[in-house]
Amino acid sequence: MIDAAVQPQAVGVIVIGRNEGERLRRCLVSVVSPGRSIVYVDSGSTDGSVALAQSMGVEVVELQIGKGFTAARARNAGFDRLMQISSQIAYVQFVDGDCEVASGWLSHAARTLAEQSDLAVVCGRRRERFPDASIYNRLCDLEWDTRPGEATECGGDAMMRVIAFRAVGGFDSKLIAGEEPELCVRLRAAGWKILRLDTEMTLHDAAMTRFGQWWNRNRRAGHAFAEGSALHGQSPARHWVRQARSNDIWGAALPLAAIAFAWPTRGLSIAVAIALYILLTARIFVSGHRNKRAASDAAVFAFFCTFGKFPQVLGQFQYRAGARFGQHAGLIEYKSTALRH
């Protein structure tokens, strides 16, 4: 039950999506409730998502195509509309349209925010709906299995305090990825805290069954690492500096050096590089296994963490090249429209 201090009308929901089809229906069903204000922000869907949301009594905002679609822009637009239709909202649950919100999460998250006035954000456990459908779905589920407690960042599904969100100006609409951790950098700099709860929050449907999807998802992550470190790398948070530097070393510097010295060392440089990649993978495996991750899961996660350095460094180069020539990258999507129906 929600505390007396947290009335149902105090919690609003913002859903964002693009051609999510059945996933969007499940998402909306999980949050629609009498008296609750909900805004769905659509980014150019062609699958009837807008009509679906409207048929369920949900307020809809359709983003204009010409300005470019980003999750950050969609969430900001949803927040603005939510504030227009309800002045009583103190807490906002952001959720992606391919996620289903767990029963009881909204009341539990709101109660936590009401009880701890220094919290700006609370998030919980996001799980993959079909982790066994592909190794890439399984990797998503493992990635989201993070420790509860005070955190430095959150993901796209999270409940935020309205006054904190407003105080820092919301999401940076220009970011094509990594907008939530970037927002958390500014929130923490302003004195707010982020808390990860050991509570079921959302069920996500990645629908990631092909290697190319996994590659693009990691390329997008690399773009976010580079842009995040460029924005806040000099701040006390040193935002994503370590991640970007690691990708530069393992994804570019080491393989290039191994190739450059392959002839004079008669291939020894290649052998050394391979040995170093094996050691990195082993280190990640040991860390995961010590954190009670099953050996098979730890091994898969470690291998793909190492291999992921290559698409991630490409994403970093993409951001840096665009920044150098004053060009802003478009969305890097990993879901195909065909998979969203």
Stockholm file with secondary structure:
# STOCKHOLM 1.0

chainA/1-341         MIDAAVQPQAVGVIVIGRNEGERLRRCLVSVVSPGRSIVYVDSGSTDGSVALAQSMGVEVVELQIGKGFTAARARNAGFDRLMQISSQIAYVQFVDGDCEVASGWLSHAARTLAEQSDLAVVCGRRRERFPDASIYNRLCDLEWDTRPGEATECGGDAMMRVIAFRAVGGFDSKLIAGEEPELCVRLRAAGWKILRLDTEMTLHDAAMTRFGQWWNRNRRAGHAFAEGSALHGQSPARHWVRQARSNDIWGAALPLAAIAFAWPTRGLSIAVAIALYILLTARIFVSGHRNKRAASDAAVFAFFCTFGKFPQVLGQFQYRAGARFGQHAGLIEYKSTALRH
#=GR chainA/1-341 SS CCCTTSCGGGEEEEEEESSCTHHHHHHHHHHCCTTCCEEEEESSCCSSHHHHHHHTTCEEEECCGGGCCCHHHHHHHHHHHHHHHCSCCCEEEEEETTEEECTTHHHHHHHHHHHCTTEEEEEEEEEESCTTSCHHHHHHHHHTCCCCEEESCCCSSEEEEHHHHHHTTSCCTTCSSCHHHHHHHHHHHTTCEEEEEEEEEEEECCCCCSHHHHHHHHHHHHHHHHHHHHHHTTSTTCTTHHHHHHHHIIIIIHHHHHHHTTTTTTTHHHHHHHHHHHHHHHHHHHHHHHTTCCHHHHHHHHHHHHHTHHHHHHHHHHHHHHHHTTCCCCCCCCSCGGGGC
#=GC SS_cons         CCCTTSCGGGEEEEEEESSCTHHHHHHHHHHCCTTCCEEEEESSCCSSHHHHHHHTTCEEEECCGGGCCCHHHHHHHHHHHHHHHCSCCCEEEEEETTEEECTTHHHHHHHHHHHCTTEEEEEEEEEESCTTSCHHHHHHHHHTCCCCEEESCCCSSEEEEHHHHHHTTSCCTTCSSCHHHHHHHHHHHTTCEEEEEEEEEEEECCCCCSHHHHHHHHHHHHHHHHHHHHHHTTSTTCTTHHHHHHHHIIIIIHHHHHHHTTTTTTTHHHHHHHHHHHHHHHHHHHHHHHTTCCHHHHHHHHHHHHHTHHHHHHHHHHHHHHHHTTCCCCCCCCSCGGGGC
//
